[in-house]
Amino acid sequence: MSSSSTPNPNSRPDLDDTINVTTAHNSASMTAAAARENRNPGSNKEPLSIATFAVCAVIFIICGSVIGNASGGFFSYNTTIKPEYVRGKAPGVADDVALPPKPILNVYVKKGQSLYSAKCNGCHGADGKGDGANYPSLVGSSWSTGHTERFAQVILNGLQGPTSTGKVYGAGVMPAQGGGMSAQDLAFIMTFIRNSFGNSVGDVVSPEMAQAAIDIAAKRSNPAAPVTAEELKAHEKDLTGEKMDPTTLVDPITFKPVGAKK
Ligand code: HEC
């Protein structure tokens, strides 16, 4: 048989079908066209499996959220926006009006509520009533509604019972809450508690008063220890500093009295 993979081009057409085309093609190592191409250099590596991509994606998401949330935060609002930042009017926009002013008492109570939720809620409860056994109620508590200096020292330094009612609560000691608390935040929290849950002192603790409290706490001889009822006797006073009329209208963003210069 003359069956060959390279038929003589000069021969006549293979009318007798002596060449099996399929076999001839299979036996050729590659087609002529493919043989002319350069080899794909490739990387000699296996392609990555989809599972590897999925695992990497999960790791990236977790790492990203950890870094993004890291205390202080690489991308946190506070590191990019200065505390005293006040949004200026948009240039060329005549009717870019500020938010309507509100009474300072309402603004402080609202700000204090969110700080309370973050700092005190877990122990003293969303309704401020504590649980009667481990955590005392702040509703009607004479230390919360009485002298501002005494109230502030409890918050800033924590408290070793007995409490205002003479009772010692199961949790034993309240941890200090002053760490990282600004005067403004302390003013918000105190104003909130004095005017919420049924407490209605009606006053505003100003940031200046709160700063006075922070200064007093800083001068304690044993700053790491919680205050005791005994120590609090020295603080049966009201904090010095600017008193604010609770009806003063303030900008709800800057907390500055409306019309006041910065
Ligand atoms: C980890 C739990 C815990 C947290 C958080 C906490 N407290 Fe307390 N607080 C206590 C305990 C416990 C007592 C009572 C201490 C004792 O009996 O020894 C107390 C007592 C008090 C008292 C005294 C009440 C009275 O009438 O004698 C005040 C006021 C108070 N806390 C305010 C606050 C404020 C404001 C915050 C948030 C900034 C706060 N506490 C956060 C546990 C806590």
Boltz pocket constraint, residues with backbone or C-beta under 6 A from the ligand:
constraints:
  - pocket:
      binder: B
      contacts: [[A, 115], [A, 116], [A, 119], [A, 120], [A, 121], [A, 122], [A, 123], [A, 124], [A, 134], [A, 135], [A, 136], [A, 137], [A, 138], [A, 141], [A, 142], [A, 143], [A, 144], [A, 151], [A, 154], [A, 155], [A, 159], [A, 160], [A, 161], [A, 162], [A, 163], [A, 164], [A, 165], [A, 167], [A, 168], [A, 169], [A, 170], [A, 171], [A, 172], [A, 173], [A, 174], [A, 175], [A, 177], [A, 189], [A, 193]]
      max_distance: 6.0
